[in-house]
Amino acid sequence: MTKTLLRISGLTKAYPGVIANSDVSFEITEGEVHALLGENGAGKSTLVKMIYGLVKPDSGTMTLRGAPFAPTEPRAARAAGVAMVFQHFSLFDALNVAENVALGMENPPPMRDLATRIRDVSEAYGLPLDPFRTVGDLSAGERQRVEIIRCLLQDPRLLIMDEPTSVLTPQEVEILFETLRKLTSEGVAILYISHKLEEIRALCDHATILRLGKNVGTCIPRDTSAREMAELMVGSAFEAPARAGRELGDVALDVTGLSLGSPGEFGTSLRNIHFTVKKGEILGIGGVAGNGQDELWGALSGELTTDNEAIRLMGQPIGNLGPTARRDRGLLTAPEERLGHAAAPEMSLTENALLTGAKRENLMNRGFLKWAATEEFAKRIIKTFDVRTPGPGTAARALSGGNLQKFVIGREVLQHPEVLVVNQPTWGVDAAAAASIRQALLDLAANGTAVICISQDLDELMEISDRFCALNEGRLSDIRPAQGLSVDEIGLMMGGAHGMEVAHVEA
C-alpha cells in the first residue's frame, strides 16, 4: 500500500486585501504525480511557497512522512527532502554546470567529485549533461536539466515542478516525462503545476483544484477531459476560441534578409530572416527558448534597429525606426516579460495604459495628460479582458502574473493595430484566460490586423495560426500551412532539421 508522504491540513495565508489560501487540505502519497490546478490568482504559488519554506502560513499544519513539517526557509525544506524546480531558472550564465550546481548545495564536494556525480546522476535519469559546459551556451532544455539534476543530487522525496515543459520541444517533454516516471518508480512524489491540461492527463495520477484560494475538489486526470478540468478551475463553462472565416489582404509586414547580432553575450544572432504577413493573417513562430525569439521581437518592435530596408510596414521601410515611431505607424508589440518590460511595476494600471496608448488613444493634449480619458481606457481594458483587480489605480506589481498578462495584451489589442507582434501571449495564463486572449487575437485578425505570434506553446500556435515556422539558432525554418502539421514535424522544425536557410515565402 502507498503511504502518505505529505499531509496538508487547513493551510491559510492572507495578505492585505486578499486571502491567498483559505483552509486548504490535501495529501500526496509516495510515488505519485499529483497535479495542482487553478486559474491565475487561485493560490497555487502561495501554497507551494509554504511547502518550500518561502512563506509562513497564518494557520494550519503540515506533516512530512508522519512528522510535523514547518520549514522556515528553503534550506530547511531541502534538508527534509523537499526540492523545487522553479518556472524561472536561477542559473548564472557565465558559470559552468558544476559551478551552478555547487551554488545550490550546502556543502558541495570538490569540483572533480561533483562533476562525476553530475555525470552519473544525469545519465542514470536520461538527462545527460557535461558538467564543464558554460550555462550561457546551453539550450533552454539543457538549462532545465541543470535545475533538475541540482534537485536530484539532494535525494528528494518530494519534487515540486512549476510549469516544467514551457521551454521544451515535444521530444524533450517525452524525455522529461520518462525521467519523472523513473523517479516515481523509486518512491519520489512529484507535485506538478501546469496549465497544459493534456500533459496533466498524460502524466498525473491525481489532481487538486484550487479556486479563489480554496480547495474545491479533486479528480483523476486520465478519467477527466481537459475541458472538464478547465471548467472545474474556473467554476463555469467557457467557450474555446472560434476561428472565423476571413480573406487575407495585402502584405502588411515584409521582412527581407534580416540579420542582426545579439546585444547580449549569451544571446542568439538572427541570420538571414525572411517572411511576410498579410492583413488578416496570423503567423505562428515556434521554437525552444533561447533560439532568437527575443532578438526577433526586438528587431520587429524597434528596440533593436537594423538596416532600414530589412523591415517594411505597409510598403514603407522602418528598420531604423524606434518603437515609438513604429507604434505611430501601426506596428504594436507585447513582449514576453510583462513586469518591468511590458509594464512598470510601481505605476498604476491607468499610468501603464498611457505608456503605449498615449497617441493612438488620444490621451495627451499639447503635452498634458488627459487623465479621465486615460482612466477610461484602463477601465475598458480591465472590463473587456476580465482583469481581476480592485481598479485602475492598482499598481501593476499587485496583479497576479496572468491578470497582468491579460492587461498587457488587452492594452495593445484595443488600439486596433495594423500589425501586432506578441511574444508568449498566454505564458503562465490559465486555460480560460488563455482562451480569451487567443480569441482576441483571432478576432483582431478577422478585422484585418496582421498578427505575429511568437510562442513556445505549440497547442496555442496550432490553434490560432494560419502558417507556422520555427526559429533554431537564429535561423527561420520553411514557412508551412499550420493545418495538417504533425507534432513530429513541428518538433523537427524546432530542432533545426528543416529549412536552415529559407527562401522568401509568401502566403
Helices and strands as residue ranges (DSSP letters): E 4-15, E 18-29, E 33-37, H 44-51, E 59-64, E 67-68, H 74-80, E 82-85, H 97-103, H 111-124, G 135-137, H 140-152, E 158-162, H 170-185, E 189-193, H 197-203, E 206-211, E 214-219, G 221-223, H 226-234, E 251-260, E 270-278, E 282-286, H 293-301, G 308-310, E 311-313, E 316-317, H 323-329, E 331-334, H 349-357, E 364-365, E 368-369, H 371-384, G 396-398, H 401-413, E 419-423, H 431-446, E 450-454, H 458-464, E 467-472, E 475-476, E 480-481, H 487-494
